[in-house]
Amino acid sequence: MMRNYYYLVASLPELLIDQERKDFSVNALKAEVKENIHPLDYQLVEFLHLPYDNENFLNQILKRGFEYNELGGIDKSTFDELDENVSQLPEYMQDFYYQITGKQRNPEEEIEVVDDEDKDYNAIEKHPETIFQEKFYELAINHKNQFLSQWFTFIRDFNNILAAINCRKLGVDPAKHLVGNYPLIEVLAKSHASDFGIKKEIEYFEKILQISEIQDVLERERRFDLLKWDMATELTTWDYFNINIILAFFIKASIINRWLKLDAKIGEGLFKHLFDDLKASYDIANNLHS
């Protein structure tokens, strides 16, 4: 049974207001929440933020030259000295590290050589980042926490649909860019229908398609983030004071954090949106439990 955090959830609007817009810090919010929830529940908060660690890991191992994302939970120094610190990383990162570098996890184990006759020459040769994301999403989608499982299923499908749409526009084969091996992937890779034949099965497909047509880059990104915002809200429809509400809060806080850097006016609007959402949700929950 889930633990309830009545006081903390009721305090989330105040925690938000305590943050100055210009100095808004997701990490400061995480530190505050960490002090007020069970350690096992805080592990779920950390898991939710693993995509930022993934970004930092890929940045280092693929030498992409991007800035370190401070929303990750793994210290920058760990990635700076990756070869020495690989054993400190999550298992799926370790697996990818040894796969991409060709190094042996255990110096004493023999290197497996695949005979030519055992090779699958029809297999799609995917990009390294796609292979890594498959390792992560396999873990995330099978998470015991239902919210995390559903959220990462949505994000995987969202990214795959958007990748397929963009590849179609560019005349590029999407197969190398799609994450996973499940029915939707085959449809996105092979369908020639305008809606990929999934309009009825995936209710948000039409929204993704419409938003992808917006020419203004900032407006397009804003609408995509609002779609994610709405999904986080939908997934917590029947949650009021448990960890899932807190996880949805951090999804929205991360979106605000992004937009305060991209466009202060949009960021402040989302800040107010989250504050109003939290107040309304608490009022509804309080009435239901009174």
C-alpha positions in Angstrom: 0.0 0.0 0.0 1.3 3.5 -0.9 2.4 5.9 1.8 0.4 9.2 1.9 2.0 12.6 2.4 -0.8 14.9 3.4 1.2 17.7 4.8 3.9 17.7 2.1 1.3 17.6 -0.8 -0.6 20.4 0.9 2.7 22.3 1.2 3.8 21.9 -2.5 2.2 25.3 -3.6 4.1 27.1 -0.8 7.3 25.2 -1.7 6.8 26.5 -5.2 6.2 30.1 -4.2 9.4 30.0 -2.0 11.3 29.6 -5.3 12.2 32.8 -7.0 11.4 32.6 -10.7 14.9 33.7 -11.8 16.5 31.2 -9.3 14.1 28.4 -9.8 15.8 25.1 -8.8 14.4 21.7 -9.3 17.3 20.3 -7.2 16.3 22.6 -4.3 12.8 21.2 -4.5 14.2 17.7 -4.6 16.3 18.3 -1.4 13.2 19.7 0.4 11.1 16.7 -0.6 13.8 14.2 0.3 13.6 15.3 3.9 9.9 14.7 4.0 9.3 11.3 2.3 10.3 7.7 2.9 13.8 6.8 1.4 12.2 4.1 -0.8 9.8 6.8 -2.3 12.7 9.2 -2.8 14.3 6.4 -4.9 11.3 6.8 -7.3 12.0 10.5 -7.5 15.6 9.7 -8.4 14.5 7.1 -11.0 12.2 9.7 -12.6 15.3 11.9 -13.2 17.4 9.2 -14.7 16.9 10.5 -18.3 19.1 13.5 -17.3 21.8 11.1 -16.1 21.3 9.2 -19.4 21.9 12.5 -21.2 25.1 13.2 -19.3 26.3 9.6 -19.7 25.8 9.7 -23.5 27.4 13.1 -23.7 30.5 11.6 -22.2 30.7 8.2 -23.8 29.7 9.5 -27.3 31.8 12.7 -26.9 29.0 14.9 -27.9 30.3 18.1 -26.2 27.1 19.2 -24.5 27.0 20.8 -21.1 26.4 18.7 -18.0 22.7 18.7 -17.1 22.5 19.4 -13.4 19.1 17.8 -13.0 20.8 14.4 -13.1 21.5 12.6 -9.8 25.0 11.3 -10.7 27.9 13.7 -10.0 29.7 15.3 -13.0 33.0 13.9 -11.6 31.7 10.4 -12.1 31.2 11.0 -15.8 34.5 13.0 -16.2 36.4 9.9 -15.0 34.1 7.4 -16.7 36.5 4.5 -17.1 37.4 4.6 -13.4 33.9 5.0 -12.2 31.9 2.7 -14.5 31.1 0.3 -11.7 29.2 3.1 -9.8 26.7 3.5 -12.7 23.3 1.7 -13.0 23.6 -1.7 -14.6 22.1 -0.7 -18.0 24.7 2.1 -18.3 27.5 -0.4 -17.5 26.1 -2.8 -20.1 26.2 -0.1 -22.8 29.7 1.1 -21.7 31.2 -2.4 -22.2 29.2 -2.9 -25.4 30.3 0.4 -27.0 33.9 0.4 -25.8 34.5 -3.3 -26.5 36.1 -3.7 -23.1 35.6 -6.7 -20.9 33.6 -6.3 -17.7 35.8 -9.0 -16.2 39.3 -9.3 -17.6 39.2 -13.1 -17.0 36.1 -13.7 -19.1 36.5 -14.8 -22.7 35.3 -12.6 -25.5 32.4 -14.1 -27.3 33.0 -14.5 -31.1 29.9 -14.7 -33.3 30.3 -17.0 -36.3 29.3 -15.6 -39.6 26.6 -18.3 -39.9 25.1 -17.2 -36.6 24.8 -13.5 -37.6 21.4 -12.0 -38.4 22.1 -10.1 -41.6 18.5 -8.9 -41.7 18.8 -7.2 -38.3 18.5 -3.4 -38.4 21.8 -1.7 -37.4 20.5 0.9 -35.0 22.3 4.0 -33.8 24.3 3.6 -30.5 22.0 6.1 -28.7 18.9 4.2 -29.8 20.4 0.9 -28.5 21.1 2.7 -25.2 17.6 4.0 -24.9 16.2 0.5 -25.5 18.2 -0.7 -22.5 16.8 2.1 -20.3 13.2 1.9 -21.4 13.1 -1.9 -20.9 14.0 -1.2 -17.3 11.7 1.8 -16.9 8.6 0.3 -18.5 8.9 -2.7 -16.3 9.2 -0.6 -13.1 7.0 -1.8 -10.2 5.6 1.7 -9.7 2.6 2.0 -12.0 3.0 5.7 -12.5 6.7 5.4 -13.6 5.8 2.5 -15.9 3.0 4.3 -17.5 4.9 7.6 -17.8 7.9 6.1 -19.5 5.7 4.0 -21.8 4.1 7.3 -22.9 7.5 9.0 -23.3 8.9 6.1 -25.4 5.8 6.0 -27.6 5.7 9.8 -27.9 9.3 9.9 -29.0 8.9 7.0 -31.5 5.8 8.6 -33.1 7.5 12.0 -33.4 10.7 10.3 -34.8 8.6 8.5 -37.4 6.8 11.7 -38.4 10.1 13.6 -38.8 11.7 10.8 -40.7 8.8 10.7 -43.1 9.1 14.4 -43.7 12.8 14.0 -44.4 12.4 10.9 -46.5 14.6 8.9 -44.1 14.1 5.3 -43.1 12.8 5.5 -39.4 13.8 2.0 -38.4 17.3 3.0 -37.1 15.8 5.7 -35.0 12.9 3.9 -33.3 13.3 2.6 -29.7 12.2 -0.9 -28.8 10.8 -4.0 -30.5 7.1 -4.0 -30.1 4.0 -3.8 -32.4 4.0 0.0 -32.7 7.5 0.0 -34.0 6.7 -2.3 -36.9 3.7 -0.1 -37.8 5.7 3.2 -37.6 8.5 1.7 -39.7 6.3 0.1 -42.5 3.0 2.0 -42.7 2.3 4.4 -45.6 -1.0 5.6 -44.2 -1.1 9.3 -43.3 -1.9 8.5 -39.7 0.3 5.3 -39.7 -2.9 3.4 -39.0 -2.7 4.3 -35.3 -5.0 7.3 -35.0 -7.7 5.2 -33.2 -5.4 3.2 -31.0 -3.3 6.1 -29.7 -5.6 9.0 -28.6 -2.8 11.6 -28.5 -1.5 10.8 -32.0 -3.5 13.5 -33.7 -2.2 16.1 -31.3 1.4 15.1 -31.9 0.8 15.3 -35.7 -0.9 18.7 -35.5 1.8 20.1 -33.2 4.6 18.8 -35.4 3.2 21.0 -38.3 3.7 24.2 -36.3 6.5 26.3 -37.9 7.5 28.4 -34.9 10.0 26.3 -33.0 9.3 27.7 -29.6 5.6 27.4 -29.9 6.0 23.8 -31.2 8.1 22.9 -28.2 5.7 24.6 -25.8 2.8 22.7 -27.1 4.7 19.4 -26.9 5.6 20.1 -23.3 2.0 21.0 -22.5 1.0 17.6 -24.0 3.4 15.9 -21.5 2.1 18.1 -18.7 -1.5 17.0 -19.4 -0.4 13.3 -19.5 1.3 13.6 -16.1 -2.0 15.1 -14.8 -4.1 12.4 -16.4 -1.9 9.6 -15.0 -2.5 10.9 -11.5 -6.3 11.4 -11.8 -7.1 9.2 -8.8 -4.0 10.0 -6.8 -4.2 12.7 -4.1 -1.5 12.5 -1.4 0.8 9.7 -2.5 4.2 9.6 -4.2 2.6 9.6 -7.7 1.4 13.2 -7.1 4.9 14.2 -6.1 6.4 12.5 -9.2 3.9 14.3 -11.5 4.9 17.5 -9.6 8.6 17.0 -10.5 7.7 16.4 -14.2 6.0 19.7 -14.3 8.7 21.4 -12.3 11.3 20.2 -14.8 9.2 21.6 -17.7 9.0 25.0 -15.9 12.8 24.8 -15.3 13.4 24.3 -19.0 11.1 27.2 -20.1 12.4 29.7 -17.6 15.7 29.3 -19.4 14.2 29.3 -22.9 11.6 31.9 -22.6 11.0 33.7 -19.2 7.4 34.8 -20.1 6.3 31.2 -21.0 8.2 29.8 -18.0 6.4 32.2 -15.6 3.0 31.3 -17.2 3.8 27.6 -16.5 4.9 28.4 -13.0 1.5 30.0 -12.3 -0.2 27.1 -14.1 1.5 24.6 -11.7 0.7 26.6 -8.6 -3.0 26.8 -9.6 -3.1 23.1 -10.4 -1.6 22.2 -7.1 -4.1 24.4 -5.2 -7.1 23.0 -7.1 -5.9 19.4 -6.7 -5.5 19.9 -3.0 -8.9 21.5 -2.6 -10.6 18.6 -4.5 -8.7 16.0 -2.5 -9.4 17.7 0.8 -13.1 17.8 0.0 -13.2 14.1 -0.9 -11.4 13.1 2.3 -13.3 15.5 4.7 
